[in-house]
């Protein structure tokens, strides 16, 4: 997963506004008690950060894999919680 795919996955799952809050404020114990933003800055792979976010926020398994990659014919509208 590229960083741009991570960003798209976050925006798709949480919406652009709340996604920014999640990435910047939610402390992920599985990533050394860092936020997603801190983990990415420290060099943790975006896919690992994405999966940690999914686990911490109870994103269903079926929405975790392939996230952030465009699907032909599908809109980029955020999912409703």
C-alpha positions as a Python dict, from the first residue, in 0.01 Angstrom:
ca = {
    (1, 'X'): (0, 0, 0),
    (2, 'X'): (132, 341, -97),
    (3, 'X'): (90, 645, 124),
    (4, 'X'): (-163, 788, -123),
    (5, 'X'): (-363, 463, -100),
    (6, 'X'): (-351, 486, 280),
    (7, 'X'): (-483, 842, 265),
    (8, 'X'): (-760, 740, 25),
    (9, 'X'): (-855, 444, 246),
    (10, 'X'): (-877, 668, 554),
    (11, 'X'): (-1089, 925, 369),
    (12, 'X'): (-1315, 654, 224),
    (13, 'X'): (-1369, 481, 558),
    (14, 'X'): (-1390, 776, 798),
    (15, 'X'): (-1450, 1080, 577),
    (16, 'X'): (-1188, 1347, 511),
    (17, 'X'): (-1249, 1549, 829),
    (18, 'X'): (-1283, 1271, 1084),
    (19, 'X'): (-1014, 1071, 906),
    (20, 'X'): (-766, 1350, 978),
    (21, 'X'): (-863, 1343, 1346),
    (22, 'X'): (-820, 964, 1363),
    (23, 'X'): (-478, 977, 1197),
    (24, 'X'): (-353, 1261, 1415),
    (25, 'X'): (-509, 1186, 1753),
    (26, 'X'): (-582, 815, 1800),
    (27, 'X'): (-293, 648, 1983),
    (28, 'X'): (-228, 299, 1849),
    (29, 'X'): (-69, 76, 2112),
    (30, 'X'): (13, -185, 1848),
    (31, 'X'): (240, 72, 1681),
    (32, 'X'): (438, 163, 1991),
    (33, 'X'): (176, 397, 2140),
    (34, 'X'): (204, 637, 1848),
    (35, 'X'): (-57, 799, 1632),
    (36, 'X'): (-85, 690, 1271),
    (37, 'X'): (81, 1015, 1166),
    (38, 'X'): (372, 956, 1404),
    (39, 'X'): (409, 595, 1293),
    (40, 'X'): (418, 693, 926),
    (41, 'X'): (676, 964, 1000),
    (42, 'X'): (886, 703, 1183),
    (43, 'X'): (887, 482, 873),
    (44, 'X'): (615, 228, 954),
    (45, 'X'): (467, 95, 630),
    (46, 'X'): (129, 249, 540),
    (47, 'X'): (-36, -96, 515),
    (48, 'X'): (70, -180, 871),
    (49, 'X'): (-64, 155, 993),
    (50, 'X'): (-391, 103, 803),
    (51, 'X'): (-444, -239, 957),
    (52, 'X'): (-368, -103, 1305),
    (53, 'X'): (-624, 175, 1251),
    (54, 'X'): (-879, -80, 1132),
    (55, 'X'): (-822, -297, 1437),
    (56, 'X'): (-844, -4, 1681),
    (57, 'X'): (-1164, 132, 1526),
    (58, 'X'): (-1340, -200, 1455),
    (59, 'X'): (-1349, -162, 1078),
    (60, 'X'): (-1507, -483, 946),
    (61, 'X'): (-1265, -733, 794),
    (62, 'X'): (-1428, -709, 450),
    (63, 'X'): (-1338, -337, 427),
    (64, 'X'): (-973, -376, 527),
    (65, 'X'): (-821, -549, 226),
    (66, 'X'): (-761, -362, -95),
    (67, 'X'): (-864, -35, 70),
    (68, 'X'): (-739, 279, -95),
    (69, 'X'): (-726, 129, -441),
    (70, 'X'): (-975, 260, -695),
    (71, 'X'): (-1240, 18, -814),
    (72, 'X'): (-1344, 71, -1176),
    (73, 'X'): (-1689, 226, -1195),
    (74, 'X'): (-1717, 293, -821),
    (75, 'X'): (-1740, 643, -674),
    (76, 'X'): (-1498, 772, -409),
    (77, 'X'): (-1777, 879, -170),
    (78, 'X'): (-1698, 816, 200),
    (79, 'X'): (-1870, 527, 376),
    (80, 'X'): (-2133, 615, 628),
    (81, 'X'): (-2053, 499, 984),
}
